[in-house]
Amino acid sequence: MDNDPFRRGQPSNHTRYGVDMAILAGDALFPLGFRHIVYNTPSELVPQSRILRVIAEIARAVGSTGMAAGQFLELEGGPNSVEFVQEKKFGEMAECSAVCGGLIAGAEDVEIQRLRRYGRAVGVLYRVVDDLLEAKKLKSEEYEEKGKNGKSYVALHGVEKAMGVAEELRAKAKKELDGFEKYGESVVPLYSFVDYAADRGFIVDE
């Protein structure tokens, strides 16, 4: 969406193959994801009703009220708060990942709601830290321009406030995991991912 010629150090699809091919590749990958779920989820272990809920959850998260909505609002550059845009663009996708894992594992409804809040907090946390890392790399005038466009939490509110928000989101995500004590060490990776999202790049201190 930002027309960046590179992704992770490699030429972007639209740079290498053209915009038309990049769009077609994206169109083809979406249904492949749903197909993989249907054909590779063992029905003897996961009830069909749960598989359908997973598919519905993914469709919601990427659709017109989720990630696509956040991307639209960012491109529009309107009065919507950067927090709301990031919740839609990143929070809902991370929320979807956490919820789908819970659905497949047979989590109870109250646990699903905890996973939903956990995932959303982690998704926004990841984005806030991304903004902090980018602010560290870019020249001040470049970052001020991003702030005018409403695309950066750090440019709008400053590094200190962004670091405080990151810590609040870290605590919020971990609090949701307090309801999973009965699963013992199985929950440790979820705690670890919160710390990874916050601490990568050594931006946010314990």
C-alpha positions in Angstrom: 0.0 0.0 0.0 2.9 2.4 0.6 4.4 1.4 -2.8 7.7 0.5 -1.1 10.0 -1.1 -3.6 11.5 -3.5 -1.0 10.2 -5.8 1.7 12.6 -7.3 4.2 15.5 -6.4 2.0 14.0 -8.1 -1.2 12.2 -6.4 -4.1 8.5 -6.2 -3.6 6.2 -8.3 -5.8 4.8 -5.2 -7.5 8.4 -4.0 -8.2 9.5 -7.4 -9.6 6.4 -8.5 -11.4 4.2 -5.5 -11.8 1.1 -4.2 -9.9 -1.3 -6.4 -11.8 0.5 -9.6 -11.0 1.0 -8.6 -7.3 -2.8 -8.0 -7.0 -3.6 -11.3 -8.6 -1.1 -13.1 -6.3 -2.9 -11.6 -3.3 -6.3 -12.6 -4.6 -5.1 -16.2 -5.1 -3.5 -16.5 -1.7 -6.7 -15.6 0.3 -8.8 -18.6 -0.8 -5.8 -20.9 -0.5 -5.7 -20.1 3.2 -9.3 -21.1 3.6 -8.8 -24.2 1.5 -5.9 -25.3 3.7 -8.0 -25.0 6.8 -10.8 -27.1 5.3 -8.6 -29.8 3.9 -6.0 -30.1 6.6 -7.9 -29.7 9.9 -8.6 -33.3 11.2 -12.4 -33.5 11.7 -12.0 -36.3 14.2 -10.2 -33.8 16.5 -11.8 -30.5 15.7 -15.6 -30.3 15.3 -16.9 -28.9 12.0 -18.6 -26.1 13.9 -15.3 -24.9 15.2 -13.7 -25.0 11.8 -16.5 -22.8 10.5 -16.0 -20.4 13.3 -12.3 -20.2 12.4 -13.1 -19.4 8.8 -15.6 -16.7 9.9 -13.1 -15.2 12.3 -10.4 -14.9 9.6 -12.9 -13.4 7.1 -14.0 -10.8 9.7 -10.4 -9.9 10.6 -9.2 -9.2 7.1 -12.4 -7.8 5.8 -14.2 -4.5 5.6 -14.5 -4.1 9.4 -11.0 -5.3 10.2 -7.6 -5.0 8.5 -9.0 -3.6 5.2 -10.9 -1.0 7.1 -7.8 0.1 9.0 -5.8 0.3 5.7 -8.6 2.4 4.1 -8.8 4.8 7.0 -5.0 5.2 6.9 -5.0 5.9 3.2 -7.9 8.3 3.5 -5.9 10.3 6.1 -9.1 11.6 7.8 -9.7 12.6 11.4 -9.6 9.0 12.7 -7.2 8.5 15.6 -4.0 6.7 14.8 -4.9 4.4 17.7 -8.1 3.3 16.0 -6.4 2.8 12.7 -3.7 0.6 14.3 -6.3 -1.4 16.2 -8.0 -2.2 12.9 -4.8 -2.8 10.8 -2.8 -4.8 13.3 -4.8 -5.5 16.5 -7.6 -7.4 14.7 -5.2 -9.6 12.8 -3.3 -10.6 15.9 -6.6 -11.0 17.8 -7.7 -13.4 15.0 -4.6 -15.5 15.4 -5.1 -15.8 19.1 -8.8 -16.6 18.8 -8.3 -19.2 16.0 -5.7 -21.0 18.1 -8.2 -21.1 21.0 -11.0 -22.3 18.8 -8.9 -25.2 17.3 -7.8 -26.2 20.8 -11.3 -26.2 22.2 -11.2 -23.2 24.5 -14.3 -22.2 26.4 -16.1 -19.0 25.4 -14.8 -17.0 28.3 -11.3 -18.1 27.3 -11.9 -17.1 23.7 -12.8 -13.6 24.9 -9.6 -13.4 27.0 -7.6 -14.5 23.9 -9.4 -11.9 21.8 -8.3 -9.1 24.2 -4.8 -10.5 24.5 -4.3 -10.7 20.7 -5.6 -7.2 20.1 -3.2 -5.8 22.8 -0.2 -7.6 21.4 -1.0 -6.5 17.8 -1.2 -2.8 18.7 1.9 -3.3 21.0 3.8 -4.7 18.0 2.9 -1.7 15.9 3.8 0.9 18.5 7.2 -0.7 18.9 7.5 -0.7 15.1 6.9 3.1 15.2 9.6 3.5 17.9 12.1 1.5 15.8 11.3 3.5 12.7 11.6 6.8 14.6 15.0 5.8 15.7 16.1 5.3 12.0 14.5 8.2 10.2 15.5 11.8 10.2 13.4 14.0 12.3 11.9 15.9 9.3 10.8 12.6 7.7 9.1 11.5 10.9 7.4 14.9 11.4 5.9 14.4 7.9 4.5 11.0 8.9 3.0 12.7 11.9 1.2 15.2 9.8 -0.4 12.4 7.9 -1.6 10.7 11.1 0.3 7.5 10.3 2.6 7.3 13.3 1.8 7.1 17.0 5.3 8.3 17.9 5.3 11.3 15.6 1.9 12.4 17.0 2.6 11.8 20.7 6.3 11.5 21.1 8.7 8.7 22.1 8.2 8.9 25.9 4.4 8.6 25.6 4.7 5.8 23.1 7.0 3.9 25.4 4.5 4.3 28.2 1.7 3.0 26.0 3.9 0.0 25.0 4.3 -0.9 28.7 0.6 -0.5 29.3 -0.2 -2.8 26.4 2.4 -5.4 27.6 0.7 -5.4 31.1 -2.8 -5.6 29.5 -1.9 -8.6 27.4 -0.3 -10.5 30.2 -3.3 -9.8 32.5 -5.6 -11.6 30.1 -3.3 -14.7 30.4 -3.9 -14.8 34.1 -7.1 -16.8 33.4 -5.1 -19.7 31.9 -3.2 -20.9 35.0 -4.7 -24.3 34.7 -2.8 -24.9 31.5 0.6 -24.6 33.3 3.7 -24.2 31.1 1.6 -24.5 27.9 0.9 -20.7 28.3 4.5 -19.7 28.6 5.0 -19.1 24.9 2.1 -16.6 25.0 3.8 -14.6 27.8 7.1 -14.8 25.9 5.6 -13.4 22.7 4.3 -10.4 24.6 7.9 -9.6 25.8 9.3 -10.3 22.3 6.8 -7.8 20.8 7.8 -5.2 23.4 11.5 -5.7 23.7 12.7 -6.4 20.1 15.2 -3.7 19.1 15.8 -2.9 22.8 13.4 0.0 22.6 11.2 -0.8 25.6 12.9 -1.6 28.9 11.6 -3.9 31.6 
